[in-house]
């Protein structure tokens, strides 16, 4: 009898733990839902936890068409619902169709209507317009799918920023830089503005990034990441200055809807990794010009993530510093639309990524210094 009681208790324990494994913990903080994830992914019944990739096409900056345009590097990208791809080089925005065929350049360099000098915040609005922020001329530009100028809006807010995103309700999300000479730091944080560029609120005040801004300051060669993504009327923001991952989700009016947390594995930075990073920095003008050779440092451990991306189904893909079998592979953590950590995937390290239309678009740097975009179809499993 005791034996059967023990076996029954053991079975109930297994069933109970199995059920719990499918449920991420959710709590309420200050009236906001917080999804609590742990080191290992949850097994959600009937939901895929990873994916494989089938290559569809490439866009090579060494091609005859792009080489005539002087294209070498790519800075940002977005993809519309038809699969058309928009790539920014900073001073040029290029459109390709859903097979990678070059269509046209959008706008032109300059300071007149429809002109721009430094495009950032490239995104396709819900209405299908291409929008981006010209940091040099402090204005937002909007283009129709055929490349014609639809509208432009001058930024009137008095603040220093290189990053701006247009939201579909007419509001704007800018990343503000604030100088504090007395403390010798620069502070970066996201700010939400209305259509008249009057401040609605600062986002993530607890995660503001501060970096040294003085001759004696030290600079982390890992850099600082402030990630922002937009999907289905929501804004996702985070920064990697905390020990664990935390993503905050807002609506376009700045109301905090949800927090997503995940405990992060502590990864010590190996000597070989530091050497690779230093080798890259040595090729930069800042290495000598700003004396990074003597001012740099490395933290003891890696930050919780490099960046995160959100697809059109509100899945979240978090790129970490954890390497795979080769240093060219990095671990991607996959969260379902509810914010639950469900799986992982090792991917080749890329300069840019975009998840859209159940495809993954990656920009890789080739050995000769040129770059190429590779489009993959995602097969969930």
N, C-alpha and C positions, 0 to 999 in steps of 0.2 A: 504493500500500500504506500509506504513512504517513497519507494522507488518511482511509482506512477505519479505521485504528487510532485516529486522533484522534476520528472520529465515534462509534466504539464506546465509547471512553472517556468521551466526553461523554454518551452515552446511559446508561451505567452510573452516572455521577455524578448525572444527573437522577433516575434510578430510586432510587438510594440516598438522595438528599436527600428525595425524595417519601416514602419509607418512614420516614425519621427524623421527618418532619413529623407523622406519625401517632403517634409515640411520645414521651410526656413522659419526661423523665429521672427516674429513681428511684434514690435512694441510701439507705444505712442509716446512721443516726446513733445511737450508743448503743443499738443494738438496735431502733430504731424506723424504719419506712419514712418517707421524706420524698419527696413528689412535687414536682418542680421545674418550674415554668411560667415562660414568658418573656413579653415584651410582647405578642406576637401569639398568637392562639389556634391550637391544633393542629387539623388537619383529620382527624377520626377517621372512617374509612370506615363508612358505614351509620348514622351517628349525626347527628341534627339539631343545628344550631348556633344556631338562634334560633327565634322564634315570632311569630305575629301574635295579635291579641286581638279577640274578638267580645263586645260588651257584652251582658250578660244581664239585670241589674236594678240598681236603686239603692235605698239606704236614706238618706233625707234627715232630718236632725235638725230641720228646720223642719216636718216633717209634724205633723198634728194630734195623733197618738198620742204622739209623742216630745216635742212641745212641752209637753204636759200634764205630762210627767214632769220637765220642766225641763232636758232634755238639750240641750246646745249643742256640747260638745267630746267627742272620743273618744280614749282613751289607749292601750288595748291590745285585741287581738282574737285569737281562735282559732276553728278550724272543725273539727267532728267528721267522721267518715267518711260520715255521711248528708248532709253539707253544711249542717247547722245552724250558725249563726254566733253567737258569744258576744262581746259588746263590753263593755268596761269604761270607765266615766267616772271611775274612782277611787273614788267613793263609791256607785256603782251598777253592777251587772252585768246586762246585758240579753241575752235569747235571741231569735233570729230563725230562721225556718225557711229551707229552701234556695231559697226564692223572694224572701227579704227581708221576709217578713211578720212583724211583731212578735208574739212568743208570750207572754213574761212577763219580769218582773224576778226575779233570783235572790237569795234572802236579803233582808236589810234593813239599813239603817244602825243602828248601836248597839254595845253591848258584851256582849250576852248570847250564848247558844248560837246559832250560825248567823248572828250579826250581824257586821258589819265596818264599818270606817271608811275604809280605804285599801287597795284591792285592787291587787296587783301580781303579776307572774309568772303571768298567766292562761294555762292550758293544759288540753287534754283528755288524760287519761291513756290508756294502751293499753286499759284496761278500760272506757273510756267515761265515766269520772267527770270532772266539771269541778273543777279544783283551782286555788287561788290563795292568796297570802300576804297577810294583813292586817298591814301594817306598823305601824299604830297600836296594835293589840292583840297583836302578836307571836304570831300563830298562823296555821296553815295550815287552810284549810277545803276540804271535799270535798262536792260536791253530785251527786245522781243526775240523769239526763237530764230527769226530770220536775220538777226544781227543789227537791226535798226534800233536807234536810241528811243526808248519810251519815255524816260524821265530822268532827272538828276536832282538831288536834294543836298543843299549845302549844310554841312555840320556847323551849327552856331554855338554849341556848348563850348565854353572856355576850359579846355582840358587838353593835356598832351596824350595822344594815342596814335598807335600805328595799326591797331586792330579794331575793326568795326563790323558788325553783322546786322542786317536788316531782318526784322521779324514781321510776319505776315499781317499782324494787326496794326502795323504802322509804327510800332516802337522800334528802338535801336538798342543793341547791346554793344558797348564799347569797353575796351580794356584800358583803364586809366593808369598813367604813371605819375606818381607824386614824388617830388624831390624833398628831402629833409636834410639840408646842409648841416644843421646842428648835430644830428645823430650820424651823419655821414652815410645815409642809406637812401635807396630808391624803393618805393612801395608800388606793387602792381596789384590791381584787383579789377573785377568786372563790375560795370555800372549799367543799370537799365535806365534809358531815357524815353520820354514820350515823343509824340510827333513834333512837338515844338522844342525839342531838346532840353526839356526841363527834367531834372533828375527825379526818377521814381524811387529808386533805392539802390544801395550797394549790395551786391551778391557775395555771399561767403565771407563775411568780415573776419571769421575765425581762421580763414585759410589764406589771408593776404600774404603775398610773397615779398620778402624784404631782402635786398642784395646790397653789398657794400658799394658806396659811391664816394670813395676817398682814396688818395694816393697810397694809404697804408692798408687798404682793404684787400681781403683775400677772395679769390674767385673759385668756386667749385667747377671743375672741368666736366662734371656730369650735367651741369646746367639746371634749370628750374622749369618745370612743366606746369602750364596752366591750360588744361583742356576744356573745350567747350563744344557741344554738339547740339543740333536741332533735329527733332523728329516729331511729326504729328502734333504740332502745336505746343511742344514742350522744349525747354532749354535745360541741358544737362551740363553741369559745371563741376570742376574739381581742380585741385593742385596737389603736387606730390611732396609737400613739405611735412606731412604727417607720417606717423609710423605705420598706419594701416590705411587701406583704401576707403574713402568716403566720397560718394557722388551725391550731389543735391539736384533735385528735379524741380523746376519752376514752370509756371505757365507764362504766357507772354505778357501778363500784367505784373509779374514779379512775385506772385504768391507761391510760397514754398509748398509743394505737393507731397514730396516723399524724399526720404534719405535712404541710400543704399550703402551698407557697410560690409566690409570683408576683412577678416583678420589676414595679415600678410606674413609670408614666410620671411624670416630674417636671413638675408643673403650677404655674406661678407664679400667685399670687392677684392677679387684676386689680383695678384701682381701682374699677371699676363694681361688682364683687362685694362689695368691702368696704363700699361706700356702701349697698348693699341690706341687708347684714347689720346695719349700724349703724342704719339706719332701722327695722328690726324691733326691735332691742334698745331703742331710744328709747321704745318703747311699754311696756316692762317696768318694774315697780317697782324692779328692781335697778339700773336705769340711774342713778337718782338716789339711791335708798336705800343702795346699796352702793358708790356713786361709781364705777360702771363707766365713766362718761364719761371720767374721768381715769386709770383703772387698766387699761383694756383695751389689748390689742395683737393684732396678727395675725402668725402665722409667715410666713416668706418664701414657702413652698410649701404646697400642699394636702397633708393626710395621704393615705395610700394608699387609704382608703375611708371612707365614712360609716357604713355598717352592712352586715351580711350576713344572709341568710335561708336556711333549708334546707327543702326540701319533703319530702313523705312518701316520695319515691323517692330521697332523699339527694342531689338536685341542690343546688348552692350558687349563690346569686344575690348578687353583691357590688355594692352601690351605690357608685359613685365620685362625685367632685366634677366630673368632666368634663361640660360642658354640650353640648347638641345645637345644632341650628340656632336654637333659641330658649332663653332662660335658664330656661324652665319644663321643659326636658328634661334628664335626667341619664343617663349611660351605666351600664348594668348589665352586669357581666361574668358569664358563665354557665360553671359548672364541672359536669362530669358526676359521677356517683356515685363514680367512682374518684379524683376530685380533679383531673382534667385540664381546663384552660381550653380550652373548645371554641367559644365564640362570644360575641356581644354583642347588646345591644338597648337602644335609647334609649326611656325611659319618661317620662311626665309626672311631675314631682316630686310626691311624696305625703307626708303626715304619717305614715301607717302603711301597711304592705304585709303580705300573707300569701299564700304560695304553698301551695295544698292542693287535692287532688282534681283535678289538672290545671286549676286555675283560679287566677286572680290577683284578690285582693281589695285595693282601695286606698281609703284615706280621704283625701279632698281637703278643703281649706279653701276655702269660697266667698268671694266678694268681700264679702258682708255679715257675715262672721265665723262663720257657722254652718258645719257640716261635713256631708259626705255620703260614704257608702260606695258604691263602684261595683264590681260583680262582673263579671269577664270570663272567658270560656272561652278557654283557651290552645290554639292550633293550631301544633304544632311543624312546622318546615320546614327 
